Amino acid sequence: MKRNCYLIISVCFVALSAALGPILAALTNMLNINTAVLSSQQHNFVIASFSCFLIIVIRRTKQNILNRYDITVEDNLHSRKLHTQINIFEKVVIFIIVLITVASILLSFDGIRQIGIGIFASAGVAGIIIGLSAQKVVGALLAGIQIAITQPFRIDDAVLVENEWGWIEEINLTYVVVRIWDKRRLVLPSTYFLEKPFQNWTRTNADIIGTVFLYTDYTIDFEELRTELTRLLNLSPLWDKNVNVLQVTDSKETTIEIRILVSAKNSPTSWDLRVYIREKMISFIQAKYPDSLPKTRITLSQEPPTIAQ
């Protein structure tokens, strides 16, 4: 209802602006008021009100389209793609409308038009200075448009950026907002994602492989660990039943490194699954193989020291 109200009000303003001339003429005759200034700006009122109407229509159309594509469902890759593109293009179109509207209104004033002509006539040094000053702004705008077209990431993608893990929450023309897992917000310029590497964990699909590392003594029984890992995964609803791997990936002076690979349907579920498997596997080793926990060995010799003659 609130959106319909805005639309109705904008239509009324457009109609009022279009009929402003006769209304002002009637007021002049009735109240003997000089309305020449307002009458001369009728064109600007029409432009401004029609621009507001267009912006409201664009936002309403965007919302109606996006309501048909729910990004809260499991398989939401296509929906997130459309949400990203439509949101970015909506901002681009609104920016162009506002820019044209402001320029049209300003050019209707003779003084400002003469200033503009003078600036264009002597645009040498001033143009270079303005161009250099606006370089970063224009670069950010172009980066935002490029992100919308190429889509290195989408709304609600899970990303690892600046050593922080989170989800893409907003994609604007000049900046991107990443919602960190602990509810903080990381705000980055759009150019960052075109100039620096970052990890996208849901680029083509949401499923992901999680890694768990364990460090034990050389006496551990690997087959028993694999059996326990399989049992834990079969009991957990977090596992998607695709990846179940336990491998010895390194051997050090005092310990061996065991890497566990497990898969889940998305990154938050993978995190919970990794935490669960790590905790249960450590408990299993403590209970069944306490002697295989990491330890440092020291050998004491029983031979008496040799005394030099």
Secondary structure, 3 states (H helix, E strand, C coil): CHHHHHHHHHHHHHHHHHCHHHHHHHHHHHHCCCCHHHHHCHHHHHHHHHHHHHHHHHHHHHHHHHCCCCCCCCCCHHHHHHHHHHHHHHHHHHHHHHHHHHHHHHHCCHHHHHHHHHHHHCHHHHHHHHHHHCHHHHHHHHHHHHHHHHCCCCCCCEEEECCEEEEEEEECCCEEEEEECCCCEEEEECCHHHHCCCEECCCCCCCEEEEEEEEECCCCCHHHHHHHHHHHHHHCCCCCCCCEEEEEEEECCCCEEEEEEEEECCHHHHHHHHHHHHHHHHHHHHHHCHHHCCCCCCCCCCCCCCCCC
